Amino acid sequence: MLEPLMRFIVFLAALATVFPVVNAQEIESGIDTAAAEVQPQVVEWRRWFHQNPELSNREQGTGQRIAEILDELGIPHETGIAGYGVVGMIRGGKPGPLVAIRADMDGLPVTEQTGLPFASTVTTEFNGQQTGVMHACGHDNHMAMALGAAKILNDNREDLAGSVMLIFQPAEEGPPPGEPGGSLLMLEEGIFDEATPEAVFGIHVGIGVPGGEFATRSGPLMASANRFLITVHGKQTHGARPWDGIDPITVAAQIIMGLQTVASRQVDVTRAPSIVSVGRIDGGIRNNVIPDTVELEGTIRAFDNEMREQIIEAVERTATSIAAASNATIDFEVDRGAPPVVNTDRLYTMMKPVLERASGAPVASVTPQTVAEDFSEFGQVTDSLFVFLGSGPEGVDPTTLPANHSPEFNMEEEWLETGVKAFVDMVVTYLGDE
C-alpha cells in the first residue's frame, strides 16, 4: 500500500505550478497516511529503546538493535562508527542531492520514576556510584521517529530524486572523561567523506514546547558548551598564620567574583548572550589548614564562535591576573566542547510550513537556549535545521511538566507520528525543491 505513495507525490509535484493548493494538500494527506500506518511499529521501537537505555559510548545493544531494524527494512548500513554509531543510506531511484536525518542514541545516569509499564530498570556504575539508566532526554523517541521516517522513505526509494543518510549518533550527552565520542568523532571517522549532505535535519522532544507542536528559530538556537578547570596554586600553611603561606581559597573566591565580569564587562553584551558559571569548588581538608591548591570547575556558554574564543581567553586572563596579585599561580584547562547550534536561514524558511503541516499548529519562535547539543558539529560543515517537538499531553502547560533530564520525563506517544511526518516531509520537500 505504501509503494505507490511516493510515485503519487512525485506526479503531484510535477503539477505544482498548475495546482499548487491541491498539490500541498495531497502531499500532506499521503504522508499522514503513511505515518499513521507505521505508528504502531514506531511505538514498539520506542518502548524497546526506552526499556534498554545505555550510557554514552556504551550503546552496544542500542546499536545492534538499530542495525537489526535496518536489516529488516532492507536499508544498507555501517556499524561501529564513533563507537557504536550506525549510518544507513537510502539511495533514491532518481538523481538528486543527499540529505541527512540525525537521531542520538545514549541515555543518562538517572533512575527512572515515571511508573510506565515499560520503564527502565537498568542499573550501572557511573563515577564510582550505582545508578539507574534512563532515556531522560528523549533519545528513545528520536531513534524511533527516525526509523519510522526511514521505513516510509525506503519503501518509496525508487521515486526519490536524491538520497537520504540516516545518522544514529552515540554520546550526544558527552563521552566519559578521557574518551572521544559524539558527532565530532563521527565526522572525524569520515561519515561525510564520500559525500557531504546538503542539509541535515534533527528533532528534539521536550524543551518546554506545547505537546505535538514545533518550535525553532533561524540563526543561533542553542549555545556552545566548554568545560573549564582552573587549579589555583598557593602555599600551604597553618590557618592561624595565613601570612606564612599563600591562601588559594581566598584567591579562588576572588577569581569566582572576577569571572562574573567576563560576560558583563569584557565582551559585547549587545552581540549575543553568554554565561560563565562555576559549578564545583574543591580545596582543603581541615578547618585550620590552608591548602596548597583549590580547583574551580565550570562551564562557558555562548552563541557565537568568535565570542566563545574571546570568553575563553578572558576567563584565563582574569584568573591569571587575580592569582598573580596574591603571588599565586593557576593552571587552566578547557575542553573543546560543542559549538553553538545555528539554523540555516534558507532551511528555516523552507521547512517552517512543512513543520506546520505536520503538527497542524504554527511553529513557535523560541529565544536562544543556553543548553547545548552536539548536533551543532554537523552544522559546521553543511546546512542544518534543528527543531523542538513538544512531548507533553495536548493542552497542558509544558512548564508544569517534568523537563528533560528529570527522572519523571516522558513523551506522549501520539506525537511520535508527528515527528515521523515532519522528518519525511522535510526530506520530500527538500528533494522536490531541488
N, C-alpha and C positions, 0 to 999 in steps of 0.2 A: 504493500500500500504506500510505503514511503518513497519507492523508487521513482515514480512519476513526479514527485513534488518539485524537485529542482528543475526538471525539464519545463514544467509549467511556469516556474518562476522566471527561468531564462527567456521563455517565449513572451511572457508578460513584460519583461524588462525591455525587449525589443520594441514593444508597443508603447513604451513610456511617454514618448513625445506626443503620441496621439491621444492616449487615455491615461494621463498621469494620475488622476484620482483613483480610478479603478485599479491601476497597477499597484499603487501603495496599499490599497485595501486588500487586494488579493494576495499580495506577498505576505502581509501580516497574518491573514487568515491561514495561509498554508503553513507558515512557521508555527503559529499557535497550535494547529492540529498535530504537527509532528512532535512538538514539545509535550503536549498532553499525552500522546501515546508512549513516549519514553519516560514520563514522570515516575511510574511505579518502579522502574529499574533504577532510576536516579536515586529515589528514596532508599532502595535496598543497598545501593553502593554507599550512600552517605552513612547509613547506620553501621555498615561493616567498618568503615574508616573511623567512625566515632567510637566504636567499641574497642578498637585496636590501635590507639594512638602510640606514636613513638617520638622520642625527643630528637632535637636537631642533630644531624649527622648520624642518626641511629635508625633511620627509616627503612630498614631492610625489608620487613614484612610488608610495609606500605608499598614500596617499590615493586615487590614481587606481585602484589595484588593488582596494581595498575597494569603491569606487563601482562598478567593473565587476562584482564579485561580487554586490553588492546588486541591480544591474540584472538579472543572470542569475536571481536568486532572486525577482524581481518585488517588491522591497521599496522603497517610496518613500524618498528620502533627500535631504539637502542636503550640499553640499561647501563647502570653503573657509572653514570655521569655525575661528577662532583660528589661522589659517594654513592648514594642510592637514587639519584635522579633518573628520570625517564624522559626521552624525547621521541614522540611519534610524528609521522609525516603522512598527510593525506594529499596525494598528488592529483590535482584536477585533470579532467579529460581534455581541457582546452588550455591554450597558453594564457598566461597571465602572471600577476605578481605573487609573491609569497607574503603571507601574513601569519601571525602567531597568536595563540591563546596561552596564557600562563596561569598555572594553579600551584600553590605552595602545599607542602606535604607534612610538615612537622607539627607536633603537639607541644604542650607546655608542662612544666613540673607543677601541676595544680591538681589537687584532689577533688574530683567532681562531686557536686552536691545538687544536681538537677533533679534527681529522682526519676529520670527517664528509664523506661524498661530496657533500653539499650545503652545505658550509662557505662562509662569506662570503669573497670575495676583494676586496671593495670597499675602496678607499682614498680618503682625502680629507685636507684640511689642517685642523688644529684647533689653535688657539692658536699659530699660526705653525709647526707641526710636521706632517710627514707621518705619518699613522697609518692603521691599518686601522679598519674599522667593523664592529661585531658586535652581534647581539641577545644580549648577555651577561647581560641581566637577565630574559630570557624573554618579552619583549613579543610576539614572533612567535607564541608559544603562546597568549597571551591573545587576540590578534586571531582566531586560527583557532578557538579554543573558542567565542568569542562568535558568530562566523559560523555555526558548526555549530548552536549553540542557535537562532540566528535562523532558519535553514532549517527546523528542526523546528517552531518556533512559528509561522512564517509559513505553512507547509503546512497548518496546522490553525487558522488565524486566525479562521475563522467561528465556532469553538466557544470562543474565548477570551472570558471575561467581563471585559474590560478591554483595555488596550493596553500595548505594550512599546516603550520608546525604546532605541535602540542607540547608545551613545556611543563613538565611536572618537576617542580624545584624543591630540593631539600633545604633545610637550615635557614628558612626565612627569619626565624626568631633569633638567629645568630648561632654560629657554631661554638662548641666549647672552647675555653681559652687555650690558645696554642694550636688550634686546628683551623685550616682553611675551610671554606664552605660557602654555600648560598649561590646567588645568581652570578656574582663575580667569578666564582670558580667555574661555573658552567660556561661562561664566556671564555675564560682562560683555557678551558679544555676544548674549545673550538666548536660550540654548537652552531655558531653563525659563520664558520669558515667556508662552507660550501656556498652558502647564500645568506645574506642578511635580510630578514623580513622588512618589508616597507612599513609595517605597523605591528605593534604588539599590544594586545588588549588584556586587561586584568580587572577582576571584580573582587571586592572585599565586602563581606557581610558585616552587619552591625554598625558601629561608629555613629550611633545616635540619629539614625535616619528612620522616618516612619516605615512601618512594615510594608514590604513589597514595592517601595519607591526607591528611585535612584537619586544620588546627589554627587556632584562633582563640580569642577571649575576648570576653566582654561588657565594655563600657566602653573605656577607653583601650587601644589596640592598638599604635600607632606614634607616634613623637614628632613634635613640631613641629620645624622647622629654620629658623634665622635666621643668615645670614652677617653677620658684623660686621667692620668695618675701623676700627682705631684708628691714627691718624697722630700720632706724638709729635714735637712741635716743640721743638728745643733751640737751641743756638748753636754753630756750627762753630768749631773751634779746633785747635791742634796737640795731638797725642796726648801730648806731653811736658809740656804746660801745661794740664791739664784745668780748672784754676781760672779760666782766661781765658774759658771758654765755659760752656755748659750741655749736659751729656752725655745725649743722648736714648737711647743704648744702655743705659746704666745704668738710666735711668728705665723703659725698655721691659722690662728684666729684672724690675724691682720690680713693674711692672704685671702681668706674667705670673704672678708668685707671688701677687699680691693677688687676681687673678681666681679663683684656686683656693679662696678663702674665700667666694665668692658662693654656690655650691651647698652648701657645708658649714656656713656660718655666717650667711648673710644671708637665706635662705629656709627655710620649714618643711620639713625633710627627711622628716618623717613623712607629709606630704601626698601627695607623688609624687616620683619620681626626677627629677634634672635634671643636665645636663652643660654645662660651659663649657670649650671646648678651643681653644687657639691652634695653628693648623696652618701658618702662614707668618710668617717674620720677615725683613724686608728693610731693611737700613740700612748705610751706609758703603761706601767704595770702596778704602780703603788702610789699612794697618796702623797708621800714625802720624797719621791724620787723624780727629778726632772729627767726625761728620757733623752736619748741621742737623736731619735727620729720620730717623725709623725707622717702618716700617709693621708693624703686627701684624694678621693676618687670621685669623679663627677662626669657630667655629660654636657656637650655643646650641641645646640640645635640652631639651624639656620635654613634659609630658603633660597640661598644664592651661593654658588660655589666660590666665587671671589670673596664674598663676605665671610664665608666659612674659614677660608685661609687667613683672612685678616684677624678673625676672632681667635683662632688657634695661636697665631703669633702674639696677639695681645695678652692672652692668658699666660703664656710662658714668660713674656717680658715683664708683666705685672708681678708675677710670683717671684721671679728672679730679683727684681729691684727691691721688693719689700723684704725679702730674705737678706739681701746684701746690707740693708740699713741696720740690721741687727747682727751682722757678721755671721749669718747663717748662709747655707747654700741649698740649692734644690736640684733634684733630678726630675726631668719632665718627660713623660711618655704620652703619646696619643695614638689611638687606633685609627686606621684609615676610615672606617665607618662607611655607611651607605650615603650616597649623595641625595639631594632632595628629589622627590617625585615631581616632575614637571610635565603637565599635559600639553601636547602639541595643539596649537590653536586650530589647525585645519581638521584634526581628528575630532576635537571637541565640537566644532561647528557641524561636521558631517554626521556625528553619531548622537548628538542631542535628540533629534527627532526619532532616531532609532530606539533610544532608551525610553522615550515617552510612549512609543508604540508598545514596547514590551511590557511596561508597567501600567499603562493606562493613566498615568499621572504626570504632571510637569516634573522636569528634572530640577531638583532644588540646588541652589548655589550655596556652597559652603565656604567658610573662611579657611585659610591655610591651617592645616592640622599639625601640631608640634610633635605628634608621634611620627615614627619613621617606618619605611618599608623598602626592602632592597629590590623590589620591582624597579626601582629607580635606576639600577645599573643598566637595564635594557634601554632605558630612555637616554642613556649617554651615547648610545651607538645608533639608534634609529628612532623614528617617531613612535610615541606611545600614548595610551589613554588608560587611566586607572579610575575606576568609579566605585562608589559605595552603594550597597544594596541593603535596605532596612530589613532586619531579621525578626522583629517582634510581631505580636498579633496585630491585625488590622485595627486601626482606630485607637490604639494605646499609645500614649505619650512615650516616645523612646527614652526620654530622660529618666523615667521611673523604672526602667528595666535594668537588669544586671548587664554591665558593659563587658566588652571583650576583655579577656584575661580573668574574669570573675569565675569562681567555681560553679556559679549558677547560670552562666551564659548559655543560651540556646537559640537555635534557628527554627522558626516556623517552617515546616517542610513544604508548605504550599508555595513558598517563594522560590524554591529551587527551580520550579518551572519557569518563573520569571527570569531567573539568571540564565537558564538554557536558551530561552527565546532571545535574550539580549546578545549572548555570545554568537548564536547562529546568525541573527540579523545583522550584527556588526560585520561579520565576515562576508555575508552575501552582499551587503550594501557596498563594502569597500571593493570587492572584486567586480561587482557590477558597475561601480562608478568608474573603474579603470577602463 
